[in-house]
Structure formats: structure tokens, C-alpha cells
């Protein structure tokens, strides 16, 4: 299989990532807000312990698909940049940052049921829950940076339908708003981070499918010409 076909099929990694992330996000049900009482948070961790643990595992599996897809994103954005990978570097680095924080958050949350939420007093359970949740919320900062770079490339170079670039830019702004959940316990901001994450997953699914359907153009390399002997 030639490299362009590998690049095309790698786009399905983005679909795999979205499916795993969506399952991970929805599996535990509606989680407590960081403004909720210690008792409510402790009860959630005790009642939904299995779902929380497997949610972290499934989310981590999705990272495999994400990195597989990012290889295609890198090449797409590098071509859009005319071979200068400035936006490609920003997009891949931001996605890696987000993936690392999301995985860390899932592991931290999954550790609470393993330890046993009942072995901690409610105040301790709430403390660890808020820390793990805030680590996960900071993920949307990486998402915002990723969307900003990708959307800028789309709008400037028309490498994908331009409307995707504008939608991505709007989601990036929403993600920046939602990230404020690390500094406030206001419910509107907390829900804003969840909505931004869901919108990001939907945007990624659409982009990955479009990238899969479109056959990538083979990269051209220039070879220096040698002067003919006189």
C-alpha cells in the first residue's frame, strides 16, 4: 500500500478516537458538578465506580486512534502551509497536550473507585474529584489551540470546506469560555466546557470522514538539477 493510501486510511483513527471519547464521556452518566456537595460526589463515585474506571480505560484507548489520525492532520496542514509546518506543529502539539491531560484525568478519577470512595471521607473524595475534574477541564485549552490552528489553515488555504474552519473557530472560543471552570464553580461555565467538548468531537468526526473520503494528494519533492557537462 502506497503512502497516500496509508494516509487516507489513517483518517479512520479520528473516527475511532471520537467513538471512544464519546463512550468515555457518556458511560458514567451525568457526573456531579464541582459545586455539588461532598456527599453527592462521594455517592456518585461509590455508585458509579465501575463505569468511572472503565470510562478512563476506554478514553485512553481512543488516544491510539487520535495519534494515528494526527499523522494525516500533520501532512494535510503542512501541505496547506506550503511545506512550512507552523500550523501543523501547533495543532499536533495542542492535541498531544489535550490527550495527555484527558488521560491523566481519567486515570485519577478511575483511581478513586479503586481506592474505595467509602474509605475516604466525603470531603477528601470531593477534593480529589475536583482536582481530577479540573485537570480534565484544562483539556479544552488544548482543544482550543488545536481548533485554532486547524481552522486557520482551512480558512486561509481552503484545504477543506471553509465552513468547517469557521465552525471550528467558534468551537474554539466556546472551549476558552468553558476552560474557566478551573477558576469558578458556576454551573453555566461547567456545562459550557462539556458542550465545547461535545462540539469538538462532532467537528472532529466530520473532518475525519471528509479527510477519508478525499484522496490525499501525493507530496511532491523537488530535486536539484545538475548542469550538463560541456
PEPE-V259660 format. One record per helix or strand of 2 or more residues. SS is the DSSP state (2 for helix, 1 for strand). FROM is the first residue (numbers start at 1). LEN is the number of residues. Records with the same first field share a line. If there is no record, write none. Layout:
# PEPE-V259660
SS = FROM-LEN, FROM-LEN
This chain:
# PEPE-V259660
2 = 3-8, 12-16, 38-10, 49-32, 86-30, 117-3, 122-16, 139-19, 162-21, 187-27
